Amino acid sequence: MYAIIETGGKQYKVAEGDIIRCDLLEIEPGSDVTFDRVVLAGGEREATIGTPTIAGATVTGTVLRQAKDKKILVFRYKPKKRVRKLNGHRQPFAEVKITKIALP
């Protein structure tokens, strides 16, 4: 069984046992998190599509860790004007292991 959940403005396809990286959650590592915005859920033959979400469907997971991703460099410049700006950015994320998909 799989599901498509929505969190942080993004959609993730998950199944039980998967580990996903989503935007930072304000939950301590080791605790459970419940995603209630399930857009689609399905098995091998049939799928349930929400309008826009499936009422009563939840996906439960455990937060494994919270960290920052690798640094990316953002370089802006204007040619022939001696204008240069270099910024670095590290996106915070949370790793979540999916433990249960529950449908109504």
GROMACS elastic network, one bead per residue, 0.5 to 0.9 nm:
[ bonds ]
;  ai    aj funct       b0    kb
    1    14     6  0.88212   500
    1    15     6  0.61755   500
    1    16     6  0.75179   500
    1    41     6  0.74507   500
    1    42     6  0.57661   500
    1    44     6  0.70685   500
    1   101     6  0.78409   500
    2    13     6  0.69820   500
    2    14     6  0.56126   500
    2    16     6  0.73714   500
    2    40     6  0.84358   500
    2    41     6  0.58435   500
    2    42     6  0.55799   500
    2    43     6  0.63427   500
    2    44     6  0.88466   500
    2   101     6  0.77236   500
    3    12     6  0.81555   500
    3    13     6  0.57425   500
    3    14     6  0.54179   500
    3    15     6  0.63960   500
    3    38     6  0.68691   500
    3    39     6  0.75166   500
    3    40     6  0.55340   500
    3    42     6  0.62923   500
    3    43     6  0.87586   500
    3    59     6  0.80669   500
    3   101     6  0.74832   500
    4    11     6  0.64383   500
    4    12     6  0.54326   500
    4    14     6  0.61611   500
    4    15     6  0.88225   500
    4    37     6  0.87520   500
    4    38     6  0.59496   500
    4    39     6  0.55445   500
    4    40     6  0.51112   500
    4    41     6  0.63691   500
    4    42     6  0.89772   500
    5    10     6  0.83049   500
    5    11     6  0.55205   500
    5    12     6  0.54162   500
    5    13     6  0.65688   500
    5    14     6  0.74428   500
    5    35     6  0.70653   500
    5    36     6  0.78773   500
    5    37     6  0.58134   500
    5    39     6  0.57153   500
    5    40     6  0.73278   500
    5    41     6  0.87901   500
    5    58     6  0.89316   500
    5    59     6  0.77873   500
    6     9     6  0.64924   500
    6    10     6  0.55699   500
    6    12     6  0.64424   500
    6    35     6  0.77501   500
    6    36     6  0.84442   500
    6    37     6  0.55891   500
    6    38     6  0.64917   500
    6    39     6  0.69776   500
    7    10     6  0.55711   500
    7    11     6  0.64677   500
    7    12     6  0.79848   500
    7    22     6  0.73873   500
    7    23     6  0.77546   500
    7    35     6  0.74761   500
    7    37     6  0.74564   500
    8    11     6  0.82482   500
    8    22     6  0.73512   500
    8    23     6  0.59866   500
    8    24     6  0.84645   500
    8    25     6  0.89919   500
   10    22     6  0.83249   500
   10    23     6  0.88792   500
   11    39     6  0.84981   500
   12    20     6  0.79437   500
   12    22     6  0.85074   500
   14    17     6  0.84743   500
   14    18     6  0.62178   500
   14    19     6  0.81986   500
   14    20     6  0.77442   500
   14    59     6  0.89543   500
   14    98     6  0.72997   500
   15    18     6  0.56458   500
   15    19     6  0.89481   500
   15    98     6  0.68653   500
   15    99     6  0.84580   500
   15   100     6  0.83019   500
   15   101     6  0.76232   500
   16    19     6  0.88931   500
   16    61     6  0.88765   500
   16    97     6  0.81403   500
   16    98     6  0.52733   500
   16    99     6  0.53582   500
   16   100     6  0.58352   500
   16   101     6  0.68490   500
   17    97     6  0.62578   500
   17    98     6  0.53113   500
   17    99     6  0.58870   500
   17   100     6  0.82932   500
   18    96     6  0.82215   500
   18    97     6  0.57085   500
   18    98     6  0.54764   500
   18    99     6  0.80751   500
   19    64     6  0.88532   500
   19    95     6  0.65801   500
   19    96     6  0.55262   500
   19    98     6  0.63326   500
   20    94     6  0.81635   500
   20    95     6  0.56516   500
   20    96     6  0.54048   500
   20    97     6  0.65282   500
   20    98     6  0.78685   500
   21    24     6  0.88147   500
   21    93     6  0.62851   500
   21    94     6  0.56297   500
   21    96     6  0.64674   500
   22    25     6  0.80641   500
   22    92     6  0.89890   500
   22    93     6  0.57011   500
   22    94     6  0.55305   500
   22    95     6  0.65784   500
   22    96     6  0.75545   500
   23    91     6  0.82861   500
   23    92     6  0.66601   500
   23    94     6  0.60004   500
   23    95     6  0.87709   500
   24    27     6  0.86676   500
   24    66     6  0.70115   500
   24    67     6  0.83364   500
   24    91     6  0.87255   500
   24    92     6  0.56679   500
   24    95     6  0.86780   500
   25    28     6  0.83737   500
   25    33     6  0.89413   500
   25    63     6  0.87453   500
   25    66     6  0.81497   500
   25    93     6  0.76548   500
   25    94     6  0.63444   500
   27    30     6  0.87015   500
   27    31     6  0.69798   500
   27    32     6  0.82309   500
   27    33     6  0.76686   500
   27    63     6  0.76146   500
   28    31     6  0.59369   500
   28    32     6  0.87644   500
   28    63     6  0.73026   500
   28    65     6  0.82844   500
   28    66     6  0.83127   500
   29    32     6  0.84585   500
   29    62     6  0.77919   500
   29    64     6  0.54669   500
   29    65     6  0.52361   500
   29    66     6  0.68302   500
   29    94     6  0.86381   500
   29    95     6  0.89749   500
   30    62     6  0.61719   500
   30    63     6  0.53503   500
   30    64     6  0.57893   500
   30    65     6  0.76185   500
   31    61     6  0.85826   500
   31    62     6  0.57269   500
   31    63     6  0.58593   500
   31    64     6  0.82449   500
   32    60     6  0.69841   500
   32    61     6  0.56413   500
   32    63     6  0.62647   500
   32    96     6  0.89702   500
   33    59     6  0.84569   500
   33    60     6  0.58526   500
   33    61     6  0.53565   500
   33    62     6  0.59875   500
   33    63     6  0.69586   500
   33    96     6  0.83542   500
   34    58     6  0.65734   500
   34    59     6  0.57403   500
   34    61     6  0.64045   500
   34    62     6  0.87452   500
   35    38     6  0.72080   500
   35    57     6  0.87819   500
   35    58     6  0.57142   500
   35    59     6  0.51093   500
   35    60     6  0.62938   500
   35    61     6  0.81224   500
   36    53     6  0.85848   500
   36    54     6  0.85952   500
   36    55     6  0.84694   500
   36    56     6  0.75480   500
   36    57     6  0.63103   500
   36    59     6  0.65096   500
   36    60     6  0.86838   500
   37    52     6  0.88399   500
   37    53     6  0.59475   500
   37    54     6  0.74344   500
   37    55     6  0.85590   500
   37    57     6  0.77636   500
   37    58     6  0.72712   500
   37    59     6  0.84972   500
   38    41     6  0.72056   500
   38    50     6  0.75023   500
   38    52     6  0.87110   500
   38    53     6  0.54617   500
   38    54     6  0.57596   500
   38    55     6  0.82170   500
   38    56     6  0.88774   500
   38    57     6  0.62458   500
   38    58     6  0.65509   500
   38    59     6  0.74385   500
   39    48     6  0.86621   500
   39    49     6  0.64678   500
   39    50     6  0.52858   500
   39    51     6  0.77607   500
   39    52     6  0.63679   500
   39    54     6  0.61014   500
   40    47     6  0.70379   500
   40    48     6  0.57266   500
   40    50     6  0.58813   500
   40    53     6  0.72903   500
   40    54     6  0.70448   500
   41    46     6  0.87705   500
   41    47     6  0.56559   500
   41    48     6  0.52332   500
   41    49     6  0.67097   500
   41    50     6  0.84417   500
   41    54     6  0.82481   500
   41    57     6  0.85982   500
   41   101     6  0.87336   500
   41   103     6  0.79811   500
   42    45     6  0.75987   500
   42    46     6  0.56942   500
   42    48     6  0.58565   500
   42    49     6  0.84253   500
   43    46     6  0.56874   500
   43    47     6  0.63039   500
   44    47     6  0.82089   500
   48    54     6  0.77948   500
   49    52     6  0.80273   500
   49    53     6  0.74986   500
   49    54     6  0.68984   500
   50    55     6  0.75999   500
   51    54     6  0.67624   500
   51    55     6  0.88223   500
   53    57     6  0.84265   500
   54    57     6  0.57087   500
   54    58     6  0.87339   500
   54   103     6  0.83637   500
   54   104     6  0.85722   500
   55    58     6  0.87919   500
   55   103     6  0.87602   500
   55   104     6  0.75510   500
   56   102     6  0.84063   500
   56   103     6  0.67546   500
   56   104     6  0.54190   500
   57   101     6  0.77916   500
   57   102     6  0.56828   500
   57   104     6  0.56644   500
   58   100     6  0.82857   500
   58   101     6  0.61774   500
   58   102     6  0.53110   500
   58   103     6  0.66664   500
   58   104     6  0.86133   500
   59    98     6  0.73196   500
   59    99     6  0.78241   500
   59   100     6  0.58277   500
   59   102     6  0.61817   500
   59   103     6  0.86732   500
   60    97     6  0.86516   500
   60    98     6  0.60605   500
   60    99     6  0.57469   500
   60   100     6  0.51142   500
   60   101     6  0.64332   500
   60   102     6  0.80990   500
   61    96     6  0.60097   500
   61    97     6  0.52665   500
   61   100     6  0.67715   500
   61   101     6  0.89774   500
   62    95     6  0.84864   500
   62    96     6  0.54630   500
   62    97     6  0.52545   500
   62    98     6  0.65572   500
   62    99     6  0.70266   500
   63    66     6  0.77978   500
   63    94     6  0.68872   500
   63    95     6  0.59247   500
   63    97     6  0.64752   500
   63    98     6  0.89209   500
   64    94     6  0.75002   500
   64    95     6  0.54492   500
   64    96     6  0.56157   500
   64    97     6  0.67405   500
   65    93     6  0.85497   500
   65    94     6  0.58538   500
   65    95     6  0.54367   500
   65    96     6  0.75463   500
   66    92     6  0.73906   500
   66    93     6  0.58297   500
   66    95     6  0.63680   500
   67    91     6  0.86059   500
   67    92     6  0.57641   500
   67    93     6  0.57053   500
   67    94     6  0.65171   500
   67    95     6  0.83888   500
   68    71     6  0.84555   500
   68    90     6  0.57923   500
   68    91     6  0.55130   500
   68    93     6  0.59219   500
   68    94     6  0.85378   500
   69    72     6  0.88101   500
   69    89     6  0.89251   500
   69    90     6  0.54576   500
   69    91     6  0.53388   500
   69    92     6  0.61457   500
   69    93     6  0.69772   500
   70    89     6  0.83573   500
   70    90     6  0.59613   500
   70    91     6  0.76677   500
   71    88     6  0.62789   500
   71    89     6  0.54888   500
   71    91     6  0.78289   500
   72    87     6  0.84384   500
   72    88     6  0.56749   500
   72    89     6  0.54492   500
   72    90     6  0.66209   500
   72    91     6  0.88788   500
   73    86     6  0.69263   500
   73    87     6  0.58184   500
   73    89     6  0.65592   500
   74    85     6  0.81082   500
   74    86     6  0.57774   500
   74    87     6  0.50442   500
   74    88     6  0.59895   500
   74    89     6  0.76234   500
   75    84     6  0.73765   500
   75    85     6  0.57705   500
   75    87     6  0.63791   500
   75    88     6  0.86292   500
   76    83     6  0.81521   500
   76    84     6  0.58577   500
   76    85     6  0.51929   500
   76    86     6  0.65056   500
   76    87     6  0.85282   500
   77    81     6  0.84081   500
   77    82     6  0.78005   500
   77    83     6  0.53880   500
   77    85     6  0.62442   500
   77    86     6  0.86527   500
   78    81     6  0.57702   500
   78    82     6  0.69317   500
   78    83     6  0.54132   500
   78    84     6  0.68017   500
   79    82     6  0.70356   500
   79    83     6  0.75053   500
   79    84     6  0.89012   500
   80    83     6  0.81577   500
   81    84     6  0.87468   500
   98   101     6  0.79829   500
